[in-house]
Amino acid sequence: MVFGDDEILEAAEVVWNRGLLKRVGICHGISGNACVLLSLYPKTGNVKVFYRAKAFACILLDQAHKLISSPRHG
């Protein structure tokens, strides 16, 4: 199945709007959301998608230790 730019941008929007989780994992966490947006960026060339991936990465850089240490993590 091939997706067009509209569907890819819609997927990126869903990740951004629902994606700030309180976990750091690749599957159900901020890391995975950053990876999804980074993988969608080359397909769209949309700089907003790139900067949103960067925002998730900045959150990880700032709060990863705190999130990993919380009892809810895992």
CHARMM-style PDB file with segment names, atoms N, HN, CA, C and O in Angstrom:
ATOM      1  N   MET     1       0.838  -1.170   0.000  1.00  0.00      PROA
ATOM      2  CA  MET     1       0.000   0.000   0.000  1.00  0.00      PROA
ATOM      3  C   MET     1       0.889   1.240   0.000  1.00  0.00      PROA
ATOM      4  O   MET     1       1.850   1.315   0.765  1.00  0.00      PROA
ATOM      5  N   VAL     2       0.584   2.174  -0.821  1.00  0.00      PROA
ATOM      6  HN  VAL     2      -0.197   2.113  -1.443  1.00  0.00      PROA
ATOM      7  CA  VAL     2       1.341   3.412  -0.920  1.00  0.00      PROA
ATOM      8  C   VAL     2       0.492   4.549  -0.366  1.00  0.00      PROA
ATOM      9  O   VAL     2      -0.682   4.695  -0.706  1.00  0.00      PROA
ATOM     10  N   PHE     3       1.102   5.335   0.479  1.00  0.00      PROA
ATOM     11  HN  PHE     3       2.056   5.216   0.756  1.00  0.00      PROA
ATOM     12  CA  PHE     3       0.404   6.464   1.073  1.00  0.00      PROA
ATOM     13  C   PHE     3       0.868   7.755   0.414  1.00  0.00      PROA
ATOM     14  O   PHE     3       2.032   7.892   0.039  1.00  0.00      PROA
ATOM     15  N   GLY     4      -0.049   8.689   0.279  1.00  0.00      PROA
ATOM     16  HN  GLY     4      -0.995   8.578   0.584  1.00  0.00      PROA
ATOM     17  CA  GLY     4       0.280  10.001  -0.266  1.00  0.00      PROA
ATOM     18  C   GLY     4       0.711  10.949   0.826  1.00  0.00      PROA
ATOM     19  O   GLY     4       0.673  10.617   2.011  1.00  0.00      PROA
ATOM     20  N   ASP     5       1.119  12.127   0.417  1.00  0.00      PROA
ATOM     21  HN  ASP     5       1.149  12.397  -0.545  1.00  0.00      PROA
ATOM     22  CA  ASP     5       1.588  13.127   1.381  1.00  0.00      PROA
ATOM     23  C   ASP     5       0.528  13.485   2.417  1.00  0.00      PROA
ATOM     24  O   ASP     5       0.849  13.705   3.585  1.00  0.00      PROA
ATOM     25  N   ASP     6      -0.722  13.544   1.999  1.00  0.00      PROA
ATOM     26  HN  ASP     6      -0.983  13.366   1.050  1.00  0.00      PROA
ATOM     27  CA  ASP     6      -1.783  13.905   2.950  1.00  0.00      PROA
ATOM     28  C   ASP     6      -1.900  12.885   4.071  1.00  0.00      PROA
ATOM     29  O   ASP     6      -2.043  13.257   5.236  1.00  0.00      PROA
ATOM     30  N   GLU     7      -1.841  11.600   3.731  1.00  0.00      PROA
ATOM     31  HN  GLU     7      -1.725  11.298   2.785  1.00  0.00      PROA
ATOM     32  CA  GLU     7      -1.947  10.551   4.754  1.00  0.00      PROA
ATOM     33  C   GLU     7      -0.725  10.537   5.662  1.00  0.00      PROA
ATOM     34  O   GLU     7      -0.840  10.321   6.868  1.00  0.00      PROA
ATOM     35  N   ILE     8       0.436  10.766   5.078  1.00  0.00      PROA
ATOM     36  HN  ILE     8       0.529  10.941   4.098  1.00  0.00      PROA
ATOM     37  CA  ILE     8       1.661  10.790   5.881  1.00  0.00      PROA
ATOM     38  C   ILE     8       1.631  11.957   6.851  1.00  0.00      PROA
ATOM     39  O   ILE     8       1.980  11.798   8.021  1.00  0.00      PROA
ATOM     40  N   LEU     9       1.220  13.124   6.384  1.00  0.00      PROA
ATOM     41  HN  LEU     9       0.936  13.253   5.434  1.00  0.00      PROA
ATOM     42  CA  LEU     9       1.130  14.283   7.271  1.00  0.00      PROA
ATOM     43  C   LEU     9       0.061  14.091   8.343  1.00  0.00      PROA
ATOM     44  O   LEU     9       0.222  14.559   9.470  1.00  0.00      PROA
ATOM     45  N   GLU    10      -1.013  13.414   8.001  1.00  0.00      PROA
ATOM     46  HN  GLU    10      -1.143  13.034   7.085  1.00  0.00      PROA
ATOM     47  CA  GLU    10      -2.051  13.118   8.992  1.00  0.00      PROA
ATOM     48  C   GLU    10      -1.507  12.188  10.070  1.00  0.00      PROA
ATOM     49  O   GLU    10      -1.780  12.385  11.254  1.00  0.00      PROA
ATOM     50  N   ALA    11      -0.738  11.176   9.670  1.00  0.00      PROA
ATOM     51  HN  ALA    11      -0.516  11.016   8.708  1.00  0.00      PROA
ATOM     52  CA  ALA    11      -0.121  10.270  10.640  1.00  0.00      PROA
ATOM     53  C   ALA    11       0.841  11.022  11.548  1.00  0.00      PROA
ATOM     54  O   ALA    11       0.861  10.793  12.758  1.00  0.00      PROA
ATOM     55  N   ALA    12       1.632  11.909  10.978  1.00  0.00      PROA
ATOM     56  HN  ALA    12       1.616  12.095   9.995  1.00  0.00      PROA
ATOM     57  CA  ALA    12       2.564  12.711  11.773  1.00  0.00      PROA
ATOM     58  C   ALA    12       1.816  13.591  12.767  1.00  0.00      PROA
ATOM     59  O   ALA    12       2.265  13.785  13.897  1.00  0.00      PROA
ATOM     60  N   GLU    13       0.689  14.115  12.347  1.00  0.00      PROA
ATOM     61  HN  GLU    13       0.324  13.958  11.429  1.00  0.00      PROA
ATOM     62  CA  GLU    13      -0.133  14.958  13.223  1.00  0.00      PROA
ATOM     63  C   GLU    13      -0.692  14.150  14.396  1.00  0.00      PROA
ATOM     64  O   GLU    13      -0.735  14.641  15.525  1.00  0.00      PROA
ATOM     65  N   VAL    14      -1.115  12.927  14.133  1.00  0.00      PROA
ATOM     66  HN  VAL    14      -1.080  12.529  13.217  1.00  0.00      PROA
ATOM     67  CA  VAL    14      -1.628  12.055  15.203  1.00  0.00      PROA
ATOM     68  C   VAL    14      -0.530  11.749  16.214  1.00  0.00      PROA
ATOM     69  O   VAL    14      -0.764  11.805  17.422  1.00  0.00      PROA
ATOM     70  N   VAL    15       0.660  11.429  15.730  1.00  0.00      PROA
ATOM     71  HN  VAL    15       0.850  11.384  14.749  1.00  0.00      PROA
ATOM     72  CA  VAL    15       1.784  11.150  16.632  1.00  0.00      PROA
ATOM     73  C   VAL    15       2.080  12.375  17.489  1.00  0.00      PROA
ATOM     74  O   VAL    15       2.312  12.254  18.692  1.00  0.00      PROA
ATOM     75  N   TRP    16       2.073  13.529  16.884  1.00  0.00      PROA
ATOM     76  HN  TRP    16       1.885  13.628  15.907  1.00  0.00      PROA
ATOM     77  CA  TRP    16       2.355  14.758  17.639  1.00  0.00      PROA
ATOM     78  C   TRP    16       1.264  15.044  18.668  1.00  0.00      PROA
ATOM     79  O   TRP    16       1.573  15.347  19.821  1.00  0.00      PROA
ATOM     80  N   ASN    17       0.015  14.955  18.278  1.00  0.00      PROA
ATOM     81  HN  ASN    17      -0.236  14.709  17.341  1.00  0.00      PROA
ATOM     82  CA  ASN    17      -1.084  15.312  19.178  1.00  0.00      PROA
ATOM     83  C   ASN    17      -1.305  14.318  20.303  1.00  0.00      PROA
ATOM     84  O   ASN    17      -1.736  14.704  21.389  1.00  0.00      PROA
ATOM     85  N   ARG    18      -1.022  13.060  20.067  1.00  0.00      PROA
ATOM     86  HN  ARG    18      -0.672  12.746  19.184  1.00  0.00      PROA
ATOM     87  CA  ARG    18      -1.278  12.032  21.086  1.00  0.00      PROA
ATOM     88  C   ARG    18      -0.010  11.407  21.626  1.00  0.00      PROA
ATOM     89  O   ARG    18      -0.062  10.455  22.404  1.00  0.00      PROA
ATOM     90  N   GLY    19       1.130  11.940  21.215  1.00  0.00      PROA
ATOM     91  HN  GLY    19       1.173  12.714  20.582  1.00  0.00      PROA
ATOM     92  CA  GLY    19       2.370  11.222  21.425  1.00  0.00      PROA
ATOM     93  C   GLY    19       3.195  11.532  22.636  1.00  0.00      PROA
ATOM     94  O   GLY    19       4.191  10.843  22.857  1.00  0.00      PROA
ATOM     95  N   LEU    20       2.865  12.513  23.439  1.00  0.00      PROA
ATOM     96  HN  LEU    20       2.056  13.073  23.259  1.00  0.00      PROA
ATOM     97  CA  LEU    20       3.718  12.802  24.586  1.00  0.00      PROA
ATOM     98  C   LEU    20       3.326  11.900  25.748  1.00  0.00      PROA
ATOM     99  O   LEU    20       2.477  12.230  26.576  1.00  0.00      PROA
ATOM    100  N   LEU    21       3.980  10.755  25.769  1.00  0.00      PROA
ATOM    101  HN  LEU    21       4.670  10.486  25.096  1.00  0.00      PROA
ATOM    102  CA  LEU    21       3.729   9.764  26.804  1.00  0.00      PROA
ATOM    103  C   LEU    21       4.736   9.962  27.924  1.00  0.00      PROA
ATOM    104  O   LEU    21       5.711  10.699  27.772  1.00  0.00      PROA
ATOM    105  N   LYS    22       4.502   9.315  29.023  1.00  0.00      PROA
ATOM    106  HN  LYS    22       3.711   8.716  29.147  1.00  0.00      PROA
ATOM    107  CA  LYS    22       5.412   9.446  30.156  1.00  0.00      PROA
ATOM    108  C   LYS    22       6.352   8.257  30.242  1.00  0.00      PROA
ATOM    109  O   LYS    22       6.752   7.843  31.330  1.00  0.00      PROA
ATOM    110  N   ARG    23       6.699   7.717  29.091  1.00  0.00      PROA
ATOM    111  HN  ARG    23       6.374   8.053  28.207  1.00  0.00      PROA
ATOM    112  CA  ARG    23       7.658   6.622  29.010  1.00  0.00      PROA
ATOM    113  C   ARG    23       8.668   6.953  27.935  1.00  0.00      PROA
ATOM    114  O   ARG    23       8.422   7.803  27.079  1.00  0.00      PROA
ATOM    115  N   VAL    24       9.807   6.279  27.980  1.00  0.00      PROA
ATOM    116  HN  VAL    24      10.007   5.589  28.675  1.00  0.00      PROA
ATOM    117  CA  VAL    24      10.868   6.621  27.036  1.00  0.00      PROA
ATOM    118  C   VAL    24      11.071   5.574  25.943  1.00  0.00      PROA
ATOM    119  O   VAL    24      11.869   5.797  25.033  1.00  0.00      PROA
ATOM    120  N   GLY    25      10.386   4.462  26.005  1.00  0.00      PROA
ATOM    121  HN  GLY    25       9.738   4.282  26.745  1.00  0.00      PROA
ATOM    122  CA  GLY    25      10.626   3.343  25.106  1.00  0.00      PROA
ATOM    123  C   GLY    25      10.333   3.595  23.641  1.00  0.00      PROA
ATOM    124  O   GLY    25       9.633   4.537  23.270  1.00  0.00      PROA
ATOM    125  N   ILE    26      10.896   2.717  22.823  1.00  0.00      PROA
ATOM    126  HN  ILE    26      11.464   1.952  23.125  1.00  0.00      PROA
ATOM    127  CA  ILE    26      10.731   2.821  21.386  1.00  0.00      PROA
ATOM    128  C   ILE    26       9.324   2.401  20.959  1.00  0.00      PROA
ATOM    129  O   ILE    26       8.817   2.890  19.950  1.00  0.00      PROA
ATOM    130  N   CYS    27       8.692   1.509  21.710  1.00  0.00      PROA
ATOM    131  HN  CYS    27       9.104   1.112  22.530  1.00  0.00      PROA
ATOM    132  CA  CYS    27       7.374   1.000  21.329  1.00  0.00      PROA
ATOM    133  C   CYS    27       6.240   1.890  21.849  1.00  0.00      PROA
ATOM    134  O   CYS    27       5.367   2.295  21.081  1.00  0.00      PROA
ATOM    135  N   HSD    28       6.251   2.187  23.128  1.00  0.00      PROA
ATOM    136  HN  HSD    28       6.960   1.857  23.752  1.00  0.00      PROA
ATOM    137  CA  HSD    28       5.184   2.988  23.731  1.00  0.00      PROA
ATOM    138  C   HSD    28       5.771   4.184  24.468  1.00  0.00      PROA
ATOM    139  O   HSD    28       5.488   4.400  25.646  1.00  0.00      PROA
ATOM    140  N   GLY    29       6.575   4.943  23.776  1.00  0.00      PROA
ATOM    141  HN  GLY    29       6.805   4.767  22.818  1.00  0.00      PROA
ATOM    142  CA  GLY    29       7.199   6.066  24.462  1.00  0.00      PROA
ATOM    143  C   GLY    29       7.651   7.164  23.533  1.00  0.00      PROA
ATOM    144  O   GLY    29       7.415   7.138  22.326  1.00  0.00      PROA
ATOM    145  N   ILE    30       8.308   8.128  24.139  1.00  0.00      PROA
ATOM    146  HN  ILE    30       8.500   8.149  25.120  1.00  0.00      PROA
ATOM    147  CA  ILE    30       8.737   9.319  23.427  1.00  0.00      PROA
ATOM    148  C   ILE    30       9.779   8.987  22.361  1.00  0.00      PROA
ATOM    149  O   ILE    30       9.786   9.602  21.295  1.00  0.00      PROA
ATOM    150  N   SER    31      10.656   8.026  22.634  1.00  0.00      PROA
ATOM    151  HN  SER    31      10.651   7.526  23.500  1.00  0.00      PROA
ATOM    152  CA  SER    31      11.679   7.639  21.647  1.00  0.00      PROA
ATOM    153  C   SER    31      11.043   7.149  20.362  1.00  0.00      PROA
ATOM    154  O   SER    31      11.463   7.525  19.267  1.00  0.00      PROA
ATOM    155  N   GLY    32      10.032   6.312  20.496  1.00  0.00      PROA
ATOM    156  HN  GLY    32       9.691   6.006  21.385  1.00  0.00      PROA
ATOM    157  CA  GLY    32       9.351   5.793  19.318  1.00  0.00      PROA
ATOM    158  C   GLY    32       8.660   6.880  18.527  1.00  0.00      PROA
ATOM    159  O   GLY    32       8.646   6.851  17.297  1.00  0.00      PROA
ATOM    160  N   ASN    33       8.091   7.833  19.228  1.00  0.00      PROA
ATOM    161  HN  ASN    33       8.103   7.857  20.227  1.00  0.00      PROA
ATOM    162  CA  ASN    33       7.421   8.941  18.541  1.00  0.00      PROA
ATOM    163  C   ASN    33       8.424   9.785  17.755  1.00  0.00      PROA
ATOM    164  O   ASN    33       8.146  10.211  16.634  1.00  0.00      PROA
ATOM    165  N   ALA    34       9.581  10.018  18.349  1.00  0.00      PROA
ATOM    166  HN  ALA    34       9.806   9.672  19.260  1.00  0.00      PROA
ATOM    167  CA  ALA    34      10.625  10.762  17.637  1.00  0.00      PROA
ATOM    168  C   ALA    34      11.070   9.991  16.395  1.00  0.00      PROA
ATOM    169  O   ALA    34      11.254  10.581  15.331  1.00  0.00      PROA
ATOM    170  N   CYS    35      11.244   8.680  16.529  1.00  0.00      PROA
ATOM    171  HN  CYS    35      11.095   8.201  17.394  1.00  0.00      PROA
ATOM    172  CA  CYS    35      11.656   7.851  15.382  1.00  0.00      PROA
ATOM    173  C   CYS    35      10.617   7.875  14.263  1.00  0.00      PROA
ATOM    174  O   CYS    35      10.968   7.960  13.086  1.00  0.00      PROA
ATOM    175  N   VAL    36       9.346   7.799  14.629  1.00  0.00      PROA
ATOM    176  HN  VAL    36       9.061   7.730  15.585  1.00  0.00      PROA
ATOM    177  CA  VAL    36       8.287   7.842  13.607  1.00  0.00      PROA
ATOM    178  C   VAL    36       8.355   9.153  12.837  1.00  0.00      PROA
ATOM    179  O   VAL    36       8.323   9.161  11.607  1.00  0.00      PROA
ATOM    180  N   LEU    37       8.448  10.248  13.559  1.00  0.00      PROA
ATOM    181  HN  LEU    37       8.474  10.242  14.559  1.00  0.00      PROA
ATOM    182  CA  LEU    37       8.481  11.547  12.888  1.00  0.00      PROA
ATOM    183  C   LEU    37       9.745  11.705  12.044  1.00  0.00      PROA
ATOM    184  O   LEU    37       9.696  12.270  10.952  1.00  0.00      PROA
ATOM    185  N   LEU    38      10.879  11.206  12.548  1.00  0.00      PROA
ATOM    186  HN  LEU    38      10.919  10.747  13.436  1.00  0.00      PROA
ATOM    187  CA  LEU    38      12.107  11.278  11.751  1.00  0.00      PROA
ATOM    188  C   LEU    38      12.009  10.440  10.488  1.00  0.00      PROA
ATOM    189  O   LEU    38      12.564  10.810   9.453  1.00  0.00      PROA
ATOM    190  N   SER    39      11.309   9.319  10.561  1.00  0.00      PROA
ATOM    191  HN  SER    39      10.858   9.019  11.402  1.00  0.00      PROA
ATOM    192  CA  SER    39      11.161   8.486   9.367  1.00  0.00      PROA
ATOM    193  C   SER    39      10.167   9.086   8.371  1.00  0.00      PROA
ATOM    194  O   SER    39      10.268   8.834   7.170  1.00  0.00      PROA
ATOM    195  N   LEU    40       9.219   9.869   8.855  1.00  0.00      PROA
ATOM    196  HN  LEU    40       9.137  10.074   9.831  1.00  0.00      PROA
ATOM    197  CA  LEU    40       8.255  10.509   7.959  1.00  0.00      PROA
ATOM    198  C   LEU    40       8.809  11.773   7.314  1.00  0.00      PROA
ATOM    199  O   LEU    40       8.358  12.167   6.238  1.00  0.00      PROA
ATOM    200  N   TYR    41       9.777  12.408   7.955  1.00  0.00      PROA
ATOM    201  HN  TYR    41      10.143  12.087   8.829  1.00  0.00      PROA
ATOM    202  CA  TYR    41      10.307  13.663   7.428  1.00  0.00      PROA
ATOM    203  C   TYR    41      10.865  13.543   6.005  1.00  0.00      PROA
ATOM    204  O   TYR    41      10.511  14.368   5.163  1.00  0.00      PROA
ATOM    205  N   PRO    42      11.718  12.559   5.693  1.00  0.00      PROA
ATOM    206  CA  PRO    42      12.242  12.492   4.323  1.00  0.00      PROA
ATOM    207  C   PRO    42      11.162  12.244   3.266  1.00  0.00      PROA
ATOM    208  O   PRO    42      11.314  12.638   2.109  1.00  0.00      PROA
ATOM    209  N   LYS    43      10.088  11.598   3.669  1.00  0.00      PROA
ATOM    210  HN  LYS    43       9.965  11.278   4.608  1.00  0.00      PROA
ATOM    211  CA  LYS    43       9.003  11.308   2.728  1.00  0.00      PROA
ATOM    212  C   LYS    43       8.184  12.556   2.399  1.00  0.00      PROA
ATOM    213  O   LYS    43       7.580  12.649   1.330  1.00  0.00      PROA
ATOM    214  N   THR    44       8.171  13.514   3.330  1.00  0.00      PROA
ATOM    215  HN  THR    44       8.662  13.438   4.198  1.00  0.00      PROA
ATOM    216  CA  THR    44       7.358  14.713   3.130  1.00  0.00      PROA
ATOM    217  C   THR    44       8.190  15.956   2.840  1.00  0.00      PROA
ATOM    218  O   THR    44       7.754  16.852   2.116  1.00  0.00      PROA
ATOM    219  N   GLY    45       9.379  16.003   3.405  1.00  0.00      PROA
ATOM    220  HN  GLY    45       9.734  15.276   3.993  1.00  0.00      PROA
ATOM    221  CA  GLY    45      10.183  17.222   3.298  1.00  0.00      PROA
ATOM    222  C   GLY    45       9.611  18.369   4.121  1.00  0.00      PROA
ATOM    223  O   GLY    45      10.048  19.513   3.996  1.00  0.00      PROA
ATOM    224  N   ASN    46       8.627  18.052   4.966  1.00  0.00      PROA
ATOM    225  HN  ASN    46       8.272  17.123   5.067  1.00  0.00      PROA
ATOM    226  CA  ASN    46       7.959  19.059   5.782  1.00  0.00      PROA
ATOM    227  C   ASN    46       8.806  19.343   7.022  1.00  0.00      PROA
ATOM    228  O   ASN    46       8.991  18.470   7.869  1.00  0.00      PROA
ATOM    229  N   VAL    47       9.312  20.560   7.120  1.00  0.00      PROA
ATOM    230  HN  VAL    47       9.161  21.269   6.432  1.00  0.00      PROA
ATOM    231  CA  VAL    47      10.212  20.919   8.211  1.00  0.00      PROA
ATOM    232  C   VAL    47       9.514  20.840   9.564  1.00  0.00      PROA
ATOM    233  O   VAL    47      10.159  20.563  10.575  1.00  0.00      PROA
ATOM    234  N   LYS    48       8.219  21.077   9.596  1.00  0.00      PROA
ATOM    235  HN  LYS    48       7.695  21.303   8.775  1.00  0.00      PROA
ATOM    236  CA  LYS    48       7.472  20.998  10.850  1.00  0.00      PROA
ATOM    237  C   LYS    48       7.575  19.594  11.447  1.00  0.00      PROA
ATOM    238  O   LYS    48       7.688  19.445  12.664  1.00  0.00      PROA
ATOM    239  N   VAL    49       7.535  18.576  10.606  1.00  0.00      PROA
ATOM    240  HN  VAL    49       7.443  18.697   9.618  1.00  0.00      PROA
ATOM    241  CA  VAL    49       7.657  17.192  11.072  1.00  0.00      PROA
ATOM    242  C   VAL    49       9.034  16.989  11.708  1.00  0.00      PROA
ATOM    243  O   VAL    49       9.146  16.370  12.766  1.00  0.00      PROA
ATOM    244  N   PHE    50      10.074  17.508  11.066  1.00  0.00      PROA
ATOM    245  HN  PHE    50       9.983  18.011  10.206  1.00  0.00      PROA
ATOM    246  CA  PHE    50      11.436  17.395  11.598  1.00  0.00      PROA
ATOM    247  C   PHE    50      11.553  18.093  12.954  1.00  0.00      PROA
ATOM    248  O   PHE    50      12.099  17.526  13.901  1.00  0.00      PROA
ATOM    249  N   TYR    51      11.044  19.314  13.046  1.00  0.00      PROA
ATOM    250  HN  TYR    51      10.601  19.775  12.277  1.00  0.00      PROA
ATOM    251  CA  TYR    51      11.155  20.056  14.302  1.00  0.00      PROA
ATOM    252  C   TYR    51      10.335  19.421  15.425  1.00  0.00      PROA
ATOM    253  O   TYR    51      10.691  19.545  16.597  1.00  0.00      PROA
ATOM    254  N   ARG    52       9.266  18.760  15.084  1.00  0.00      PROA
ATOM    255  HN  ARG    52       8.976  18.659  14.132  1.00  0.00      PROA
ATOM    256  CA  ARG    52       8.497  18.047  16.106  1.00  0.00      PROA
ATOM    257  C   ARG    52       9.268  16.830  16.607  1.00  0.00      PROA
ATOM    258  O   ARG    52       9.236  16.522  17.798  1.00  0.00      PROA
ATOM    259  N   ALA    53       9.955  16.142  15.711  1.00  0.00      PROA
ATOM    260  HN  ALA    53       9.981  16.392  14.744  1.00  0.00      PROA
ATOM    261  CA  ALA    53      10.823  15.035  16.135  1.00  0.00      PROA
ATOM    262  C   ALA    53      11.922  15.561  17.052  1.00  0.00      PROA
ATOM    263  O   ALA    53      12.256  14.939  18.060  1.00  0.00      PROA
ATOM    264  N   LYS    54      12.468  16.697  16.693  1.00  0.00      PROA
ATOM    265  HN  LYS    54      12.196  17.202  15.874  1.00  0.00      PROA
ATOM    266  CA  LYS    54      13.503  17.326  17.513  1.00  0.00      PROA
ATOM    267  C   LYS    54      12.946  17.704  18.891  1.00  0.00      PROA
ATOM    268  O   LYS    54      13.653  17.584  19.892  1.00  0.00      PROA
ATOM    269  N   ALA    55      11.715  18.149  18.951  1.00  0.00      PROA
ATOM    270  HN  ALA    55      11.141  18.246  18.138  1.00  0.00      PROA
ATOM    271  CA  ALA    55      11.091  18.499  20.234  1.00  0.00      PROA
ATOM    272  C   ALA    55      10.974  17.269  21.133  1.00  0.00      PROA
ATOM    273  O   ALA    55      11.247  17.350  22.331  1.00  0.00      PROA
ATOM    274  N   PHE    56      10.571  16.132  20.565  1.00  0.00      PROA
ATOM    275  HN  PHE    56      10.349  16.066  19.592  1.00  0.00      PROA
ATOM    276  CA  PHE    56      10.519  14.894  21.353  1.00  0.00      PROA
ATOM    277  C   PHE    56      11.911  14.531  21.854  1.00  0.00      PROA
ATOM    278  O   PHE    56      12.066  14.119  23.004  1.00  0.00      PROA
ATOM    279  N   ALA    57      12.927  14.679  21.002  1.00  0.00      PROA
ATOM    280  HN  ALA    57      12.801  15.014  20.068  1.00  0.00      PROA
ATOM    281  CA  ALA    57      14.299  14.369  21.404  1.00  0.00      PROA
ATOM    282  C   ALA    57      14.758  15.288  22.532  1.00  0.00      PROA
ATOM    283  O   ALA    57      15.449  14.842  23.448  1.00  0.00      PROA
ATOM    284  N   CYS    58      14.387  16.552  22.477  1.00  0.00      PROA
ATOM    285  HN  CYS    58      13.825  16.914  21.733  1.00  0.00      PROA
ATOM    286  CA  CYS    58      14.753  17.504  23.537  1.00  0.00      PROA
ATOM    287  C   CYS    58      14.092  17.141  24.859  1.00  0.00      PROA
ATOM    288  O   CYS    58      14.699  17.274  25.922  1.00  0.00      PROA
ATOM    289  N   ILE    59      12.859  16.687  24.791  1.00  0.00      PROA
ATOM    290  HN  ILE    59      12.366  16.580  23.928  1.00  0.00      PROA
ATOM    291  CA  ILE    59      12.169  16.241  26.013  1.00  0.00      PROA
ATOM    292  C   ILE    59      12.907  15.054  26.614  1.00  0.00      PROA
ATOM    293  O   ILE    59      13.101  14.984  27.827  1.00  0.00      PROA
ATOM    294  N   LEU    60      13.320  14.117  25.756  1.00  0.00      PROA
ATOM    295  HN  LEU    60      13.162  14.173  24.770  1.00  0.00      PROA
ATOM    296  CA  LEU    60      14.087  12.969  26.248  1.00  0.00      PROA
ATOM    297  C   LEU    60      15.395  13.408  26.881  1.00  0.00      PROA
ATOM    298  O   LEU    60      15.752  12.952  27.967  1.00  0.00      PROA
ATOM    299  N   LEU    61      16.096  14.281  26.210  1.00  0.00      PROA
ATOM    300  HN  LEU    61      15.806  14.652  25.328  1.00  0.00      PROA
ATOM    301  CA  LEU    61      17.375  14.765  26.725  1.00  0.00      PROA
ATOM    302  C   LEU    61      17.199  15.417  28.092  1.00  0.00      PROA
ATOM    303  O   LEU    61      18.031  15.245  28.983  1.00  0.00      PROA
ATOM    304  N   ASP    62      16.132  16.151  28.248  1.00  0.00      PROA
ATOM    305  HN  ASP    62      15.456  16.291  27.524  1.00  0.00      PROA
ATOM    306  CA  ASP    62      15.891  16.882  29.488  1.00  0.00      PROA
ATOM    307  C   ASP    62      15.325  16.004  30.604  1.00  0.00      PROA
ATOM    308  O   ASP    62      15.657  16.204  31.772  1.00  0.00      PROA
ATOM    309  N   GLN    63      14.467  15.026  30.256  1.00  0.00      PROA
ATOM    310  HN  GLN    63      14.197  14.863  29.306  1.00  0.00      PROA
ATOM    311  CA  GLN    63      13.712  14.325  31.293  1.00  0.00      PROA
ATOM    312  C   GLN    63      13.865  12.808  31.318  1.00  0.00      PROA
ATOM    313  O   GLN    63      13.184  12.148  32.102  1.00  0.00      PROA
ATOM    314  N   ALA    64      14.727  12.238  30.497  1.00  0.00      PROA
ATOM    315  HN  ALA    64      15.280  12.775  29.860  1.00  0.00      PROA
ATOM    316  CA  ALA    64      14.828  10.777  30.419  1.00  0.00      PROA
ATOM    317  C   ALA    64      15.146  10.152  31.768  1.00  0.00      PROA
ATOM    318  O   ALA    64      14.508   9.174  32.158  1.00  0.00      PROA
ATOM    319  N   HSD    65      16.107  10.691  32.477  1.00  0.00      PROA
ATOM    320  HN  HSD    65      16.626  11.486  32.160  1.00  0.00      PROA
ATOM    321  CA  HSD    65      16.484  10.095  33.758  1.00  0.00      PROA
ATOM    322  C   HSD    65      15.319  10.102  34.735  1.00  0.00      PROA
ATOM    323  O   HSD    65      15.073   9.111  35.422  1.00  0.00      PROA
ATOM    324  N   LYS    66      14.610  11.204  34.796  1.00  0.00      PROA
ATOM    325  HN  LYS    66      14.809  12.009  34.237  1.00  0.00      PROA
ATOM    326  CA  LYS    66      13.450  11.312  35.684  1.00  0.00      PROA
ATOM    327  C   LYS    66      12.362  10.308  35.283  1.00  0.00      PROA
ATOM    328  O   LYS    66      11.766   9.659  36.142  1.00  0.00      PROA
ATOM    329  N   LEU    67      12.109  10.185  33.984  1.00  0.00      PROA
ATOM    330  HN  LEU    67      12.593  10.712  33.285  1.00  0.00      PROA
ATOM    331  CA  LEU    67      11.072   9.269  33.510  1.00  0.00      PROA
ATOM    332  C   LEU    67      11.447   7.813  33.766  1.00  0.00      PROA
ATOM    333  O   LEU    67      10.596   7.011  34.150  1.00  0.00      PROA
ATOM    334  N   ILE    68      12.714   7.470  33.554  1.00  0.00      PROA
ATOM    335  HN  ILE    68      13.405   8.122  33.242  1.00  0.00      PROA
ATOM    336  CA  ILE    68      13.159   6.092  33.767  1.00  0.00      PROA
ATOM    337  C   ILE    68      13.087   5.737  35.254  1.00  0.00      PROA
ATOM    338  O   ILE    68      12.782   4.599  35.613  1.00  0.00      PROA
ATOM    339  N   SER    69      13.367   6.706  36.102  1.00  0.00      PROA
ATOM    340  HN  SER    69      13.615   7.630  35.810  1.00  0.00      PROA
ATOM    341  CA  SER    69      13.390   6.470  37.551  1.00  0.00      PROA
ATOM    342  C   SER    69      11.986   6.397  38.163  1.00  0.00      PROA
ATOM    343  O   SER    69      11.838   5.934  39.293  1.00  0.00      PROA
ATOM    344  N   SER    70      10.983   6.832  37.459  1.00  0.00      PROA
ATOM    345  HN  SER    70      11.103   7.208  36.541  1.00  0.00      PROA
ATOM    346  CA  SER    70       9.629   6.846  38.042  1.00  0.00      PROA
ATOM    347  C   SER    70       9.077   5.426  38.140  1.00  0.00      PROA
ATOM    348  O   SER    70       9.399   4.581  37.305  1.00  0.00      PROA
ATOM    349  N   PRO    71       8.250   5.155  39.149  1.00  0.00      PROA
ATOM    350  CA  PRO    71       7.696   3.816  39.321  1.00  0.00      PROA
ATOM    351  C   PRO    71       6.754   3.408  38.182  1.00  0.00      PROA
ATOM    352  O   PRO    71       6.517   2.218  37.978  1.00  0.00      PROA
ATOM    353  N   ARG    72       6.228   4.363  37.455  1.00  0.00      PROA
ATOM    354  HN  ARG    72       6.421   5.330  37.620  1.00  0.00      PROA
ATOM    355  CA  ARG    72       5.284   4.070  36.375  1.00  0.00      PROA
ATOM    356  C   ARG    72       5.987   3.566  35.110  1.00  0.00      PROA
ATOM    357  O   ARG    72       5.358   2.957  34.245  1.00  0.00      PROA
ATOM    358  N   HSD    73       7.280   3.821  35.012  1.00  0.00      PROA
ATOM    359  HN  HSD    73       7.791   4.316  35.714  1.00  0.00      PROA
ATOM    360  CA  HSD    73       8.032   3.441  33.806  1.00  0.00      PROA
ATOM    361  C   HSD    73       8.122   1.922  33.681  1.00  0.00      PROA
ATOM    362  O   HSD    73       8.254   1.209  34.675  1.00  0.00      PROA
ATOM    363  N   GLY    74       8.047   1.441  32.431  1.00  0.00      PROA
ATOM    364  HN  GLY    74       7.940   2.021  31.624  1.00  0.00      PROA
ATOM    365  CA  GLY    74       8.297   0.025  32.206  1.00  0.00      PROA
ATOM    366  C   GLY    74       7.190  -0.695  31.625  1.00  0.00      PROA
ATOM    367  OT1 GLY    74       7.291  -1.899  31.391  1.00  0.00      PROA
TER     368      GLY     74
END
